[in-house]
Amino acid sequence: MDDRKIQIFLDSMLPLLKAGVAFTIPLAVVSFILGLLLAVLTALIRLSPWTLPKLIARFYVWIIRGTPLLVQLFIIFYGLPAVGIILDPFIAATIGFTLSVGAYSSEIVRAAILSIHKGQWEAAFSVGMTRGQALRRVILPQAARVSVPPLSNSFISLVKDTSLAATITYVEIFKTAQQITATTYEPLLLYCEAALFYLLFCSVLSVLQNYLEKRLDRYSAR
């Protein structure tokens, strides 16, 4: 690597880091929190006895899981203006990622709830709890613990998926790399550097995930 490329690499580090901290991580965090709330709601509806809400929830999961996230983002950001709905890139990206997280994570949450032994329900009912109380106080806390590993993996994947937001002009890590490439004409160098930053963020999150799993494992029955 010649001196010019080394200098470009070094000069690009701070803008890429700023983009990651100020734009990529906030987008991922907000989308994941909203998506997780949507996932829990969707999972509970799918486990409920209500036919129409169950059909709507199934349709939502089917649509989101069956179409590419990139296409969904394009529909939200470039398609909706055709009907008079114009969204800021951050809002559009948040909506797209929230819907995606909600659909995929709802299956994780639903499976976690179903994995709780029916004896837990019976024990809750035996002490006078209603179904709602049993769900809140007994079932969901246990299901949350079961859900931590797959949901953590989903969040790490979401951090990488935020690179798709560059296609709708949201200036996160990858979009910043594209902008620098336009002035330096070093696409291989800048895209590799952007990949390193994604790797850095995801590695830190993986360490945090392992720590969280070990903490929760202390309270798991063996």
RAKA-V476002 format. One record per residue. N is the residue number from 1. PHI is phi as a letter, one per 30 degrees, with the letter a starting at -180 (999 if undefined). OMEGA is omega in radians with two decimals (* if undefined). D_LAST is the distance of its C-alpha to the last C-alpha in Angstrom with 2 decimals. Layout:
n=N phi=PHI omega=OMEGA d_last=D_LAST
n=N phi=PHI omega=OMEGA d_last=D_LAST
This chain:
n=1 phi=999 omega=-3.10 d_last=53.57
n=2 phi=d omega=-3.06 d_last=56.85
n=3 phi=d omega=-3.13 d_last=57.42
n=4 phi=d omega=-3.12 d_last=57.80
n=5 phi=d omega=3.10 d_last=54.42
n=6 phi=d omega=-3.14 d_last=52.75
n=7 phi=d omega=3.09 d_last=54.41
n=8 phi=d omega=3.13 d_last=53.38
n=9 phi=d omega=-3.12 d_last=49.77
n=10 phi=d omega=-3.14 d_last=49.84
n=11 phi=d omega=-3.08 d_last=51.73
n=12 phi=d omega=-3.05 d_last=49.27
n=13 phi=d omega=-3.09 d_last=46.17
n=14 phi=d omega=3.09 d_last=46.77
n=15 phi=e omega=3.14 d_last=47.66
n=16 phi=d omega=3.11 d_last=44.60
n=17 phi=d omega=3.11 d_last=42.32
n=18 phi=d omega=3.13 d_last=43.99
n=19 phi=d omega=3.13 d_last=43.59
n=20 phi=d omega=-3.09 d_last=39.87
n=21 phi=d omega=-3.02 d_last=39.30
n=22 phi=d omega=-3.03 d_last=41.84
n=23 phi=b omega=-3.08 d_last=41.49
n=24 phi=d omega=-3.09 d_last=38.64
n=25 phi=d omega=3.09 d_last=35.74
n=26 phi=e omega=3.12 d_last=37.16
n=27 phi=d omega=-3.13 d_last=37.68
n=28 phi=d omega=-3.10 d_last=34.14
n=29 phi=d omega=-3.12 d_last=32.64
n=30 phi=d omega=-3.13 d_last=34.93
n=31 phi=d omega=-3.11 d_last=34.49
n=32 phi=d omega=3.14 d_last=30.70
n=33 phi=d omega=3.12 d_last=30.56
n=34 phi=d omega=3.13 d_last=33.13
n=35 phi=d omega=3.13 d_last=31.58
n=36 phi=d omega=3.07 d_last=28.15
n=37 phi=d omega=3.11 d_last=29.90
n=38 phi=d omega=3.14 d_last=31.77
n=39 phi=d omega=3.13 d_last=28.66
n=40 phi=d omega=3.12 d_last=26.96
n=41 phi=d omega=-3.13 d_last=30.30
n=42 phi=d omega=3.13 d_last=30.80
n=43 phi=d omega=3.14 d_last=27.38
n=44 phi=d omega=3.10 d_last=27.95
n=45 phi=d omega=-3.12 d_last=31.45
n=46 phi=d omega=3.11 d_last=30.37
n=47 phi=c omega=-3.11 d_last=28.01
n=48 phi=d omega=3.11 d_last=30.82
n=49 phi=d omega=-3.06 d_last=33.46
n=50 phi=d omega=-3.01 d_last=36.30
n=51 phi=d omega=-3.07 d_last=38.04
n=52 phi=d omega=3.08 d_last=40.20
n=53 phi=e omega=3.12 d_last=37.65
n=54 phi=d omega=3.13 d_last=35.20
n=55 phi=d omega=3.11 d_last=37.99
n=56 phi=d omega=3.13 d_last=38.79
n=57 phi=d omega=3.11 d_last=35.20
n=58 phi=d omega=3.13 d_last=34.98
n=59 phi=d omega=3.11 d_last=38.35
n=60 phi=e omega=3.14 d_last=37.33
n=61 phi=d omega=-3.13 d_last=34.23
n=62 phi=d omega=-3.12 d_last=36.41
n=63 phi=d omega=-3.06 d_last=39.16
n=64 phi=d omega=-3.13 d_last=37.11
n=65 phi=d omega=-3.06 d_last=34.93
n=66 phi=c omega=3.13 d_last=38.02
n=67 phi=b omega=-3.11 d_last=40.32
n=68 phi=d omega=3.12 d_last=40.24
n=69 phi=e omega=3.13 d_last=39.31
n=70 phi=d omega=3.11 d_last=42.54
n=71 phi=d omega=3.11 d_last=44.60
n=72 phi=d omega=3.11 d_last=42.96
n=73 phi=d omega=3.12 d_last=43.86
n=74 phi=d omega=3.12 d_last=47.40
n=75 phi=d omega=-3.10 d_last=47.81
n=76 phi=d omega=-3.02 d_last=46.72
n=77 phi=d omega=-3.09 d_last=48.79
n=78 phi=c omega=-3.09 d_last=51.73
n=79 phi=d omega=-3.08 d_last=51.87
n=80 phi=d omega=3.07 d_last=51.67
n=81 phi=e omega=3.12 d_last=54.82
n=82 phi=d omega=3.10 d_last=56.74
n=83 phi=c omega=3.04 d_last=56.12
n=84 phi=i omega=3.14 d_last=56.73
n=85 phi=c omega=-3.12 d_last=53.20
n=86 phi=c omega=-3.06 d_last=53.10
n=87 phi=c omega=3.00 d_last=49.90
n=88 phi=d omega=-3.13 d_last=49.27
n=89 phi=e omega=-3.14 d_last=47.30
n=90 phi=d omega=3.14 d_last=44.36
n=91 phi=d omega=-3.14 d_last=44.29
n=92 phi=d omega=3.13 d_last=44.65
n=93 phi=d omega=3.14 d_last=41.88
n=94 phi=d omega=3.12 d_last=39.57
n=95 phi=d omega=-3.12 d_last=40.31
n=96 phi=d omega=-3.11 d_last=39.75
n=97 phi=d omega=3.11 d_last=36.43
n=98 phi=d omega=3.12 d_last=35.21
n=99 phi=d omega=3.13 d_last=36.03
n=100 phi=d omega=3.12 d_last=34.32
n=101 phi=d omega=-3.13 d_last=31.08
n=102 phi=e omega=-3.11 d_last=31.20
n=103 phi=d omega=-3.09 d_last=31.61
n=104 phi=d omega=-3.10 d_last=29.01
n=105 phi=d omega=3.11 d_last=26.33
n=106 phi=d omega=3.10 d_last=26.97
n=107 phi=d omega=3.08 d_last=25.56
n=108 phi=d omega=-3.13 d_last=22.34
n=109 phi=d omega=-3.13 d_last=22.12
n=110 phi=d omega=3.13 d_last=23.15
n=111 phi=d omega=3.13 d_last=20.56
n=112 phi=d omega=3.12 d_last=17.79
n=113 phi=d omega=-3.14 d_last=19.23
n=114 phi=d omega=-3.12 d_last=19.54
n=115 phi=d omega=3.12 d_last=15.91
n=116 phi=d omega=-3.06 d_last=14.98
n=117 phi=e omega=-3.10 d_last=15.00
n=118 phi=d omega=3.09 d_last=18.43
n=119 phi=d omega=3.09 d_last=17.20
n=120 phi=d omega=3.06 d_last=16.64
n=121 phi=d omega=-3.09 d_last=20.31
n=122 phi=d omega=3.13 d_last=21.39
n=123 phi=d omega=3.12 d_last=19.80
n=124 phi=d omega=3.13 d_last=21.59
n=125 phi=d omega=-3.08 d_last=24.79
n=126 phi=d omega=3.11 d_last=24.67
n=127 phi=c omega=3.01 d_last=25.11
n=128 phi=j omega=3.13 d_last=28.01
n=129 phi=d omega=2.98 d_last=26.72
n=130 phi=d omega=3.13 d_last=28.68
n=131 phi=d omega=3.13 d_last=27.24
n=132 phi=d omega=3.12 d_last=27.92
n=133 phi=d omega=3.12 d_last=26.28
n=134 phi=d omega=3.14 d_last=23.13
n=135 phi=d omega=-3.08 d_last=23.08
n=136 phi=d omega=-2.97 d_last=23.69
n=137 phi=c omega=-3.04 d_last=21.59
n=138 phi=c omega=-2.97 d_last=18.52
n=139 phi=d omega=-3.08 d_last=18.39
n=140 phi=d omega=3.09 d_last=19.69
n=141 phi=e omega=3.11 d_last=17.51
n=142 phi=d omega=3.12 d_last=14.33
n=143 phi=d omega=3.13 d_last=16.38
n=144 phi=d omega=3.13 d_last=17.56
n=145 phi=d omega=3.11 d_last=14.22
n=146 phi=d omega=-3.04 d_last=13.82
n=147 phi=d omega=-3.00 d_last=17.47
n=148 phi=e omega=-3.11 d_last=17.55
n=149 phi=d omega=-3.14 d_last=17.51
n=150 phi=d omega=3.12 d_last=20.14
n=151 phi=d omega=3.07 d_last=22.14
n=152 phi=d omega=3.08 d_last=22.31
n=153 phi=d omega=3.12 d_last=23.65
n=154 phi=d omega=-3.14 d_last=26.09
n=155 phi=d omega=3.11 d_last=27.37
n=156 phi=d omega=3.09 d_last=27.99
n=157 phi=d omega=3.14 d_last=29.84
n=158 phi=d omega=3.11 d_last=31.80
n=159 phi=e omega=3.11 d_last=33.04
n=160 phi=d omega=-3.12 d_last=34.52
n=161 phi=d omega=3.13 d_last=35.86
n=162 phi=d omega=3.09 d_last=37.84
n=163 phi=d omega=3.11 d_last=40.31
n=164 phi=d omega=3.14 d_last=41.56
n=165 phi=d omega=3.09 d_last=42.91
n=166 phi=d omega=-3.11 d_last=45.61
n=167 phi=d omega=3.09 d_last=47.21
n=168 phi=c omega=3.00 d_last=47.96
n=169 phi=i omega=3.08 d_last=49.39
n=170 phi=d omega=-2.98 d_last=46.46
n=171 phi=d omega=3.02 d_last=46.82
n=172 phi=c omega=-3.04 d_last=43.36
n=173 phi=e omega=-3.04 d_last=42.70
n=174 phi=d omega=3.11 d_last=44.01
n=175 phi=d omega=3.09 d_last=47.01
n=176 phi=d omega=3.10 d_last=47.88
n=177 phi=d omega=3.10 d_last=47.82
n=178 phi=d omega=-3.14 d_last=50.14
n=179 phi=d omega=3.12 d_last=52.50
n=180 phi=d omega=3.11 d_last=52.73
n=181 phi=d omega=-3.12 d_last=53.25
n=182 phi=d omega=-3.13 d_last=56.19
n=183 phi=c omega=-3.10 d_last=58.00
n=184 phi=c omega=-3.10 d_last=56.97
n=185 phi=h omega=3.10 d_last=56.99
n=186 phi=b omega=-3.05 d_last=53.98
n=187 phi=d omega=-3.11 d_last=51.47
n=188 phi=d omega=-3.13 d_last=49.54
n=189 phi=d omega=-3.06 d_last=49.13
n=190 phi=d omega=-3.13 d_last=48.16
n=191 phi=d omega=3.05 d_last=45.75
n=192 phi=d omega=3.11 d_last=43.99
n=193 phi=d omega=3.08 d_last=43.86
n=194 phi=d omega=3.12 d_last=42.42
n=195 phi=d omega=3.11 d_last=39.73
n=196 phi=d omega=3.13 d_last=38.89
n=197 phi=d omega=3.05 d_last=38.44
n=198 phi=d omega=3.12 d_last=36.10
n=199 phi=d omega=3.13 d_last=34.15
n=200 phi=d omega=-3.13 d_last=34.13
n=201 phi=d omega=-3.11 d_last=32.87
n=202 phi=d omega=3.10 d_last=30.15
n=203 phi=d omega=3.09 d_last=29.04
n=204 phi=d omega=3.13 d_last=28.75
n=205 phi=d omega=3.11 d_last=26.74
n=206 phi=d omega=3.09 d_last=24.38
n=207 phi=d omega=3.11 d_last=23.84
n=208 phi=d omega=3.11 d_last=23.20
n=209 phi=d omega=3.14 d_last=20.74
n=210 phi=d omega=3.12 d_last=18.70
n=211 phi=d omega=-3.13 d_last=18.92
n=212 phi=d omega=-3.14 d_last=17.85
n=213 phi=d omega=3.12 d_last=14.76
n=214 phi=d omega=3.11 d_last=13.76
n=215 phi=d omega=-3.13 d_last=14.62
n=216 phi=d omega=-3.11 d_last=12.58
n=217 phi=d omega=3.13 d_last=9.48
n=218 phi=d omega=-3.05 d_last=9.81
n=219 phi=c omega=-3.12 d_last=9.29
n=220 phi=d omega=3.09 d_last=6.39
n=221 phi=d omega=-3.12 d_last=3.79
n=222 phi=c omega=* d_last=0.00
